[in-house]
Amino acid sequence: MTTVTIQQAFEACQTNKNTWLKRKAELADLEREYREQLLAGDEQIPRRMQDLR
């Protein structure tokens, strides 16, 4: 079994937190883009939604 120091645990937590925050921001940006396209009546939304999946 590997012993993890408090410092190592903290660093791992910070890394996970930063990754999560980055992904959260990316999702918010994509949702904003989707709403803008939806409001603009963009006919290519179905294709773009496939790209996002």
C-alpha positions as semicolon CSV with decimal commas, in nm:
position;residue;x (nm);y (nm);z (nm)
1;M;0,000;0,000;0,000
2;T;0,129;0,344;-0,090
3;T;0,147;0,611;0,176
4;V;0,019;0,947;0,056
5;T;0,128;1,257;0,238
6;I;-0,112;1,539;0,311
7;Q;0,077;1,754;0,060
8;Q;0,039;1,492;-0,214
9;A;-0,331;1,454;-0,138
10;F;-0,375;1,832;-0,148
11;E;-0,195;1,857;-0,483
12;A;-0,406;1,577;-0,630
13;C;-0,720;1,748;-0,505
14;Q;-0,613;2,081;-0,657
15;T;-0,539;1,914;-0,990
16;N;-0,880;1,746;-0,994
17;K;-1,049;2,071;-0,896
18;N;-0,873;2,267;-1,170
19;T;-0,963;2,004;-1,429
20;W;-1,326;2,007;-1,316
21;L;-1,344;2,388;-1,329
22;K;-1,196;2,390;-1,679
23;R;-1,450;2,135;-1,803
24;K;-1,732;2,325;-1,633
25;A;-1,627;2,644;-1,816
26;E;-1,605;2,457;-2,148
27;L;-1,956;2,322;-2,099
28;A;-2,090;2,668;-2,015
29;D;-1,931;2,806;-2,333
30;L;-2,086;2,531;-2,545
31;E;-2,427;2,583;-2,385
32;R;-2,403;2,956;-2,451
33;E;-2,310;2,893;-2,816
34;Y;-2,601;2,651;-2,852
35;R;-2,849;2,903;-2,707
36;E;-2,719;3,176;-2,938
37;Q;-2,757;2,951;-3,242
38;L;-3,101;2,840;-3,133
39;L;-3,217;3,200;-3,092
40;A;-3,065;3,293;-3,429
41;G;-3,258;3,014;-3,601
42;D;-2,942;2,847;-3,728
43;E;-3,044;2,558;-3,956
44;Q;-2,718;2,369;-3,892
45;I;-2,788;2,309;-3,523
46;P;-2,861;1,934;-3,562
47;R;-2,524;1,879;-3,733
48;R;-2,341;2,085;-3,472
49;M;-2,512;1,896;-3,191
50;Q;-2,381;1,573;-3,343
51;D;-2,032;1,725;-3,345
52;L;-2,060;1,809;-2,976
53;R;-2,163;1,456;-2,886
